[in-house]
Amino acid sequence: MQVSYYIGMDTLINSSIYHSLHLPIYNIYAGPNCWPPGNYTLPGGYMGAFRNDHANKKVYIIPESDSIEQLLYDFDMQVGDTLVGYLSVCSPTSMCDTVISIDSVLVGSTYRKRWYINSAYHVYFIEGIGSTYGLLDFVPTNMVDLSDIVLDCFQQNGQNLYPDTLGSCPLLTSVATLPSTEMIIKIHPNPSKGNIRVDLGSTKISESWTLFSLNGQVIQSEKIHGKNQFEINGMSPGFYLLTISLEDGWKLNRKIIVQ
């Protein structure tokens, strides 16, 4: 799968300046053993709004499916610090990612600080860029059989800066062969106290949903046969993966946080 993010217009939320974050499309190659196999382009959309706290070297995000600000990146972590916030899946039943080492990497013509977060998937956080495992993708701790995600390139003000200044870093915007489903799923509240409401919009035709723990155990599941709204109740504190199966064979996944 290939994705690219871009920063849109600024907006004022709770007296603070936020920058909108957008993902135009998902380019997906599904191999012959996947269903449905082939090459696909799925629509993306608005992914949330973020703000920089330069004084404290932190970045915060309000995800597209929520109204609560969460810590996205902490660029002041030390070796041994535990990863917390939006990208973390640390819970009583899941191993916590911690900072393994800190060094620097060349970005453009200057060196920036780099944090080594996860050895299983070789995840780094780079100052001013973000995670090499996807800008908004949670760090997978010790989970197995997840996707290997790699940061191909980073561009700022039209100039390639990482991993080098050569070549091009095109924004993926082609919208050919779009399925009739939108990728936006509204989950409220998330984080929650154990009860959530899921809204799939009016264009999705759903078949079922399954709630997994981070070690792959099925916690709850239900056949919903076309419902575009449903509720999940009684979840214990922790992190979960919600998989929604659509009638066209696609599966949509979201992280659920219960506090």
C-alpha positions as CSV (number, residue, x, y, z in Angstrom):
1,M,0.0,0.0,0.0
2,Q,1.2,3.5,-0.8
3,V,0.0,6.7,0.9
4,S,1.0,10.3,1.0
5,Y,0.0,13.0,3.4
6,Y,-0.2,16.8,2.9
7,I,-0.9,19.7,5.2
8,G,-3.9,21.8,4.3
9,M,-5.4,25.0,5.6
10,D,-4.9,26.2,9.1
11,T,-7.9,26.4,11.5
12,L,-8.5,27.9,15.0
13,I,-9.6,25.4,17.6
14,N,-9.9,26.3,21.3
15,S,-7.8,29.5,20.7
16,S,-4.9,27.4,19.2
17,I,-3.8,27.2,15.6
18,Y,-4.1,23.7,14.1
19,H,-3.0,22.5,10.7
20,S,-5.3,20.2,8.8
21,L,-3.9,16.9,7.6
22,H,-5.1,15.2,4.5
23,L,-4.5,11.8,2.7
24,P,-5.7,12.1,-0.9
25,I,-5.8,8.3,-1.7
26,Y,-4.7,4.8,-0.8
27,N,-2.8,3.0,-3.6
28,I,-3.1,-0.7,-2.8
29,Y,-1.6,-3.8,-4.4
30,A,-3.3,-7.0,-3.1
31,G,-1.5,-10.2,-4.2
32,P,-3.0,-13.3,-5.6
33,N,-3.5,-14.8,-2.1
34,C,-5.5,-11.8,-1.0
35,W,-9.2,-11.0,-1.5
36,P,-10.0,-9.1,-3.6
37,P,-6.7,-9.5,-5.5
38,G,-5.4,-6.7,-7.9
39,N,-4.5,-3.1,-7.8
40,Y,-6.9,-0.6,-6.2
41,T,-7.1,3.1,-5.5
42,L,-9.2,4.0,-2.5
43,P,-10.3,7.5,-1.5
44,G,-8.7,9.0,1.6
45,G,-9.8,12.4,2.9
46,Y,-9.4,14.6,6.0
47,M,-7.3,12.7,8.7
48,G,-7.4,15.2,11.5
49,A,-5.8,18.5,12.7
50,F,-2.5,18.8,14.5
51,R,-0.6,21.6,16.3
52,N,3.0,22.1,17.2
53,D,4.0,22.9,20.8
54,H,7.5,24.1,19.9
55,A,8.4,25.1,23.5
56,N,7.9,21.6,24.8
57,K,8.9,19.8,21.6
58,K,5.6,18.0,21.2
59,V,3.0,17.6,18.5
60,Y,-0.7,17.1,19.3
61,I,-3.6,15.8,17.1
62,I,-7.3,15.8,17.0
63,P,-8.2,12.7,14.9
64,E,-10.8,12.9,12.2
65,S,-13.2,10.7,14.2
66,D,-12.8,12.5,17.5
67,S,-12.9,16.0,19.1
68,I,-10.3,15.3,21.9
69,E,-6.7,16.3,21.5
70,Q,-4.1,13.6,22.0
71,L,-0.3,13.6,22.1
72,L,1.0,12.5,18.6
73,Y,4.8,13.0,18.9
74,D,7.1,13.8,21.8
75,F,10.5,15.0,20.4
76,D,12.0,15.3,23.9
77,M,12.0,11.6,24.9
78,Q,15.0,10.0,26.5
79,V,16.4,6.5,26.3
80,G,14.1,4.2,28.3
81,D,11.1,6.4,28.1
82,T,7.8,4.7,27.3
83,L,5.9,5.6,24.2
84,V,2.5,7.2,25.1
85,G,-0.2,8.9,23.2
86,Y,-2.0,8.4,19.9
87,L,0.6,6.1,18.3
88,S,1.0,3.8,21.4
89,V,-0.8,0.5,22.0
90,C,0.7,0.0,25.5
91,S,-1.8,-1.7,27.8
92,P,-1.8,-4.2,30.7
93,T,-2.0,-7.0,28.1
94,S,0.4,-5.5,25.6
95,M,4.2,-4.9,25.7
96,C,5.1,-1.2,25.8
97,D,7.4,0.3,23.2
98,T,10.3,2.3,24.8
99,V,13.1,4.4,23.3
100,I,15.9,2.0,22.5
101,S,18.5,4.5,21.4
102,I,18.9,8.1,20.2
103,D,21.1,9.3,17.4
104,S,20.9,11.7,14.4
105,V,20.2,11.5,10.7
106,L,20.9,13.8,7.8
107,V,17.7,15.6,6.6
108,G,18.5,17.9,3.7
109,S,21.7,19.7,4.7
110,T,21.3,19.4,8.5
111,Y,21.2,16.6,11.1
112,R,18.1,16.0,13.0
113,K,17.6,13.9,16.2
114,R,16.3,10.4,15.7
115,W,14.7,8.0,18.2
116,Y,14.8,4.2,17.8
117,I,11.4,3.0,19.0
118,N,10.8,-0.6,17.8
119,S,13.3,-3.3,16.8
120,A,10.8,-5.8,15.4
121,Y,9.6,-3.4,12.7
122,H,12.6,-1.0,12.7
123,V,10.6,2.1,13.7
124,Y,12.3,5.4,14.1
125,F,10.9,8.8,15.0
126,I,12.7,11.7,13.2
127,E,12.5,15.2,14.6
128,G,10.3,17.4,12.4
129,I,9.2,14.5,10.2
130,G,7.5,11.8,12.4
131,S,7.5,8.1,12.3
132,T,9.1,5.9,9.7
133,Y,6.3,3.4,10.2
134,G,3.6,5.8,8.9
135,L,2.7,9.3,10.1
136,L,-0.5,8.2,11.9
137,D,0.0,4.4,12.2
138,F,0.3,3.0,15.7
139,V,3.7,1.4,16.6
140,P,3.0,-2.4,16.6
141,T,5.1,-3.4,19.8
142,N,5.6,-7.2,19.7
143,M,2.6,-8.0,17.5
144,V,3.3,-10.4,14.6
145,D,2.3,-10.6,10.9
146,L,1.5,-6.9,10.5
147,S,2.5,-4.8,7.5
148,D,6.1,-3.6,7.0
149,I,5.7,0.1,6.5
150,V,8.6,2.3,5.3
151,L,8.9,6.0,4.9
152,D,9.8,6.5,1.2
153,C,10.4,10.3,1.2
154,F,9.7,13.6,3.0
155,Q,9.3,16.9,1.2
156,Q,9.1,20.4,2.6
157,N,8.4,23.6,0.6
158,G,8.7,21.6,-2.6
159,Q,12.1,20.2,-1.8
160,N,13.1,16.6,-1.1
161,L,14.8,16.4,2.3
162,Y,14.7,12.7,3.3
163,P,16.1,10.1,2.7
164,D,18.1,12.3,0.3
165,T,17.6,15.4,-1.9
166,L,17.6,13.6,-5.2
167,G,14.7,12.3,-7.3
168,S,11.1,13.3,-6.7
169,C,8.5,12.8,-3.9
170,P,5.2,13.0,-5.8
171,L,1.9,13.4,-4.0
172,L,-0.4,10.5,-4.8
173,T,-3.6,12.0,-6.1
174,S,-4.9,9.7,-8.9
175,V,-8.5,8.7,-8.3
176,A,-9.0,6.2,-11.0
177,T,-11.0,3.0,-10.2
178,L,-12.6,4.2,-7.0
179,P,-14.9,1.7,-5.2
180,S,-18.2,3.0,-4.1
181,T,-17.2,3.2,-0.4
182,E,-15.6,6.1,1.5
183,M,-12.8,5.5,4.0
184,I,-14.0,7.8,6.7
185,I,-15.4,6.0,9.8
186,K,-16.7,8.1,12.7
187,I,-16.2,6.5,16.1
188,H,-17.4,8.4,19.2
189,P,-16.0,8.7,21.7
190,N,-12.5,7.4,21.1
191,P,-10.9,7.1,23.7
192,S,-14.0,5.9,25.5
193,K,-15.0,4.5,28.9
194,G,-16.1,1.2,27.4
195,N,-19.0,2.1,25.1
196,I,-18.7,3.5,21.5
197,R,-20.9,4.4,18.6
198,V,-19.7,3.7,15.0
199,D,-21.0,5.5,12.0
200,L,-20.1,4.2,8.6
201,G,-21.8,6.9,6.6
202,S,-24.5,6.4,4.0
203,T,-22.4,4.8,1.2
204,K,-21.0,1.7,2.9
205,I,-22.8,-1.7,2.8
206,S,-21.5,-3.6,5.8
207,E,-21.7,-7.3,6.6
208,S,-20.2,-7.7,10.1
209,W,-17.7,-6.3,12.6
210,T,-15.2,-8.0,14.9
211,L,-13.3,-6.5,17.8
212,F,-9.9,-8.0,18.5
213,S,-7.4,-7.7,21.3
214,L,-3.9,-6.8,20.3
215,N,-2.8,-10.4,20.6
216,G,-5.5,-11.4,18.1
217,Q,-8.2,-12.7,20.4
218,V,-11.8,-12.1,19.3
219,I,-13.5,-10.0,22.0
220,Q,-16.8,-9.4,20.3
221,S,-18.4,-9.8,16.9
222,E,-21.7,-9.2,15.2
223,K,-23.3,-9.6,11.8
224,I,-25.0,-6.3,10.9
225,H,-26.2,-6.8,7.3
226,G,-26.1,-3.3,5.9
227,K,-26.4,-1.3,9.1
228,N,-24.5,2.0,8.8
229,Q,-24.5,2.6,12.6
230,F,-23.9,0.3,15.5
231,E,-22.7,0.4,19.1
232,I,-20.1,-1.7,21.0
233,N,-20.5,-1.7,24.8
234,G,-18.9,-3.2,27.8
235,M,-15.2,-3.0,26.8
236,S,-12.6,-3.2,29.5
237,P,-9.7,-0.7,29.6
238,G,-7.1,-1.4,26.9
239,F,-6.4,-1.2,23.2
240,Y,-8.4,-3.0,20.5
241,L,-8.6,-3.4,16.8
242,L,-12.0,-3.0,15.2
243,T,-12.4,-4.8,11.8
244,I,-15.5,-4.0,9.7
245,S,-16.2,-6.3,6.8
246,L,-18.0,-4.9,3.8
247,E,-20.1,-6.8,1.2
248,D,-17.6,-6.1,-1.6
249,G,-14.8,-8.0,0.3
250,W,-13.0,-5.0,1.8
251,K,-12.1,-4.8,5.5
252,L,-11.7,-1.5,7.3
253,N,-9.6,-1.4,10.5
254,R,-9.5,1.2,13.3
255,K,-7.8,1.4,16.7
256,I,-10.1,1.7,19.7
257,I,-8.8,3.0,23.1
258,V,-10.7,2.3,26.3
259,Q,-9.6,4.2,29.4
